[in-house]
């Protein structure tokens, strides 16, 4: 297993992260339609470099990212962080990159003062659910049939854990 280096995203990572996002798009995990050209920038006012951790291979290429944000702007909600995106390139799958990103997100959430971390995952995304469960996340709620994706209804599974 090759270790990836995890670091905060830089604004100069925009193009590489956009490519990775498009290359890894799948109805297994995305509720958004596949992006078509012209492509929007990866970073915008709601998706800032400060919210992203990236995984780099030894050659410096970006092979994964995780987005970690407060779940709302409410002051009473600032003790929680939420994972709102995780992607790993096909070349880095099976090497522990996703696990390293989840662990780094938990460390970063603790560093930011959070005591809880949550996420939402599609019910049919068994690989992601298994990863999160192996890292201590538990199902805390299910919204049955919340999305119509790829010709079928998909559950929205809410997961969380203490830090």
N, C-alpha and C positions, 0 to 999 in steps of 0.2 A: 504494500500500500504506500503510495507516494503522498507525502504530507503537502498540503497547500498552506501558503502563508496567508493569514487573514489580516486585513488592514482596513482603515476607514477609506471610503471612496473619496476621490478627488474630482473636481469639476471636469478635468481632462479625461476622465473615464467615460464620459457621456456616450461617445460613439461605440466603444467596446461593449458597454452595458446594454445599449440599444440592440446591438447585433445579437448578444447572448439572449436577451429577452425574446427576440423574434425567432431565434433558432430553437429555443426550448418551449415555445408556445404549444399548448395541447389542450383539448377539451377535458383531459384528465384533471387539470388543475386550474384552468382559466375560465372565468365567467365572461370575459371580454371577447369580442370577435378578434380573429387574427388581424393584425395590423397590416395594412396595405400601403404601398408608396403613394405619395411622399410620406416618409416616416417622421413622426414627431420626435423632438428631443426626448431622451430618457429622463433628464432632469427638468422639472418645472417648479412652480411655486408650491405644489403639493408633494413633490418628490425631490427632496434636496440631497446633495451629497452627504450632509451631516447625518442623514437617516439611514445610510447604506453602509454595510460592511461588505468587502469583496474578498474573494479567494483568488490568489494568484498561484500559477504554476511556477516551477523553478525558473522558467524562461521569462517570467514577468507577465505572461498572458493571463487575462481574467477568465477564470473557469467557473465562477459562481458568485452569487450575491444573496444577501438577506436584508430586508428592509425592516427596521425597528422604529416604532413611533409611539407616542402617547395615543391611546384609543380615542380621545376627545380633547378639546381645549379646556374642559372644565377643571378648575383647581382641585375639586374633590376627587378627580380621576387621575391625578398625576403620580400616584403610587403604583400605577400599572403601566406596562409597556406591552405593545402588541406587535407580533410579527405579521407584516402585511406584504409578504412576497418573499419567495425563496426560489432560486433557480440554480441549477448545476448543469454545465455543458455535458453532452454525451461522452466526451473524452475523459471527463473527471468522475463519472458515475461509478459507484462501486469502490471508490478509493477513500471514502470517509469524508469527502468534501462537505456534503450536506450536514453531516453530524458535526463537523468542525465549525460550520457556520452557525448552527443552532446553539452550540456551546458558547461560541463567541458572543452571540446575541444575548444569552443569559448573563454572561459576565458583564457585558456593556449595560444591560438593564440594571443590574445591581450597582454598577459604578454610577449610574444616573440617579440612584436612590430608590429605584422601584423595589417592591416587595412581592410583586406578582407579574407573571407574563402570560399572555393569552394569544390565541390565534383562531382563525377559521379555516377549515379545510373541507373540500368536497367529500361527501360520504363514500364515493366510489374510488377515491384516491388512496388505495390501500398501501402503496409504498410510503407515501408521506405520513399517513396515520401511524404506521408501524414505527417509523423513525421517531416521530414525536412521542409516542407511547414509551419507546425505549429510553427516551431522555426525560421521563418523569411527567409528561403531560397526560392529563386524564380528560375524558369526554365530560363536559359540564353541561351540555345541552345539544339538542338536535332540532333543527328546523326542517321537518320533512317536506320533500318536494319543493324546496325554496326556489330552485332554478330549473328552467327548461333548457337543457343543453344537449346538443347532438342527438335530437330526436327523443329525449327521455327526461323525466324529472330527476333532479339530483338533490340530495339532502345537503344542508349546510351544517357542518359539525363544528361546535364550539368547544375548544380545548383550552386548558390552562394548567398552571402549576405555581406553587410558591417558589420564591427565590431564596 
